[in-house]
Amino acid sequence: MMQAIETQIRSNDPPETRQTFERLLREGYPLEDALKLIASALVGELFGVLKNESQYDHARYVANLERLPRRPWDKD
């Protein structure tokens, strides 16, 4: 999972991953914590895909990223 996140950041694909990474660092999260938070957004998307037997939903992934540091499974 971490390798996938690092690849997304390095390749800037999708750009929202890198933007979120930079935002979390600016907010004071250590590198490892920022990566783990982004991984939780990806896990949330993958869970949605598996649970609903659906395809990857970029908008849902971006929404998960924008919620960070709240994780997809955190109650509002």
Beta strands, then each sheet from edge to edge (+ up, - down):
end
